[in-house]
Amino acid sequence: MEIWINPRCGKCRTALGALDGAGVEYTVRRYLEDPPTAAELVRVLERLGLEPWDITRTDEQAAKDLGMKGWPREEGSRDRWIAAMAEHPILIQRPIITADDGHAVVARTPDALKSVLP
């Protein structure tokens, strides 16, 4: 299991605490320091069953600078969204947990977090 975190994020710290409390083995990826590539983002999106705009933090300054709220949310625009997240990892919603069984969640809610715990 791997968790993508920003250590300053309260939801990330909550998720780490839940994983520790459940005794789960996991790897931490500080995605701001070790940004995912576009290919990694594509794989994670497939596992999440989401589109890039579903996990983009459009209120971040980088998104505002790029005008992302006005970008089309359609298949033909996926690569543009993914490239922006790869270039500006602050745009990626967090925490993202990729479970060993193949699924992944954006663990911002208690229910999403519970779905990856034993």
C-alpha positions in Angstrom: 0.0 0.0 0.0 1.2 3.5 -0.8 -0.2 6.8 0.4 0.5 10.1 -1.3 0.6 12.9 1.3 1.4 16.5 2.0 2.7 16.4 5.7 1.1 19.7 6.4 -2.4 18.4 5.5 -4.7 17.4 8.4 -6.5 14.8 6.3 -3.2 13.2 5.4 -2.2 13.1 9.1 -5.6 11.5 9.9 -5.1 8.9 7.2 -1.6 8.1 8.4 -2.9 7.7 12.0 -5.7 5.3 10.8 -3.2 3.2 8.8 -0.9 3.0 11.8 -3.8 2.2 14.1 -4.8 -0.6 11.8 -1.3 -2.0 11.7 -1.1 -1.7 8.0 2.2 -1.7 6.2 2.5 1.2 3.8 4.9 3.4 2.0 4.7 7.2 2.2 5.2 9.3 -0.9 5.5 13.0 -0.3 4.2 13.9 -3.7 5.2 17.5 -3.5 8.9 16.5 -3.1 8.6 13.4 -5.4 6.0 14.3 -7.9 4.2 11.6 -9.9 4.8 11.5 -13.7 2.0 11.9 -16.1 2.1 8.1 -16.6 1.8 7.5 -12.9 -1.2 9.9 -12.7 -2.9 8.0 -15.5 -2.5 4.7 -13.7 -3.7 6.1 -10.4 -6.7 7.7 -12.1 -7.6 4.3 -13.6 -7.4 2.7 -10.2 -9.5 5.5 -8.7 -12.0 5.2 -11.5 -11.9 9.0 -11.7 -11.1 11.7 -14.3 -8.2 14.2 -13.7 -10.6 17.1 -13.0 -12.1 15.0 -10.2 -8.8 15.1 -8.2 -7.6 18.6 -9.1 -7.5 21.2 -6.4 -8.8 24.0 -8.6 -8.7 26.6 -5.8 -4.9 26.4 -5.6 -3.1 29.4 -6.9 -1.4 27.4 -9.7 -4.8 26.3 -10.9 -6.1 29.9 -10.9 -3.0 31.1 -12.7 -3.7 28.4 -15.4 -7.4 29.2 -15.5 -8.2 25.6 -14.9 -11.8 26.2 -13.7 -12.6 27.2 -17.3 -10.9 24.1 -18.9 -13.2 21.6 -20.6 -13.9 18.5 -18.6 -14.0 16.0 -21.5 -12.0 13.2 -22.9 -10.1 15.4 -25.3 -8.8 17.5 -22.4 -7.6 14.7 -20.1 -3.9 15.0 -21.2 -3.9 18.8 -20.5 -5.2 18.2 -17.0 -2.8 15.4 -16.3 0.2 17.4 -17.6 -0.8 20.4 -15.3 -0.9 18.1 -12.3 2.4 16.5 -13.2 4.0 20.0 -13.5 2.3 21.4 -10.5 1.8 18.5 -8.0 0.2 20.9 -5.5 -2.9 20.5 -7.7 -3.3 16.9 -6.8 -6.0 16.1 -4.2 -4.8 14.3 -1.1 -4.3 11.9 0.5 -4.4 9.2 -2.2 -4.1 5.6 -1.1 -3.3 2.9 -3.5 -4.2 -0.5 -1.9 -2.4 -3.7 -2.6 -5.6 -5.3 -4.0 -5.5 -2.9 -6.9 -8.1 -0.2 -5.9 -7.3 3.3 -4.8 -9.1 6.0 -2.9 -8.9 9.7 -2.2 -9.1 9.2 1.5 -10.7 12.5 2.5 -13.7 11.0 4.1 -13.9 8.4 6.9 -15.8 6.0 4.5 -13.1 6.2 1.8 -10.4 5.7 4.4 -12.2 2.7 5.9 -12.4 1.1 2.4 -8.7 0.4 2.4 -8.3 -0.7 6.1 -8.5 -4.4 7.0 
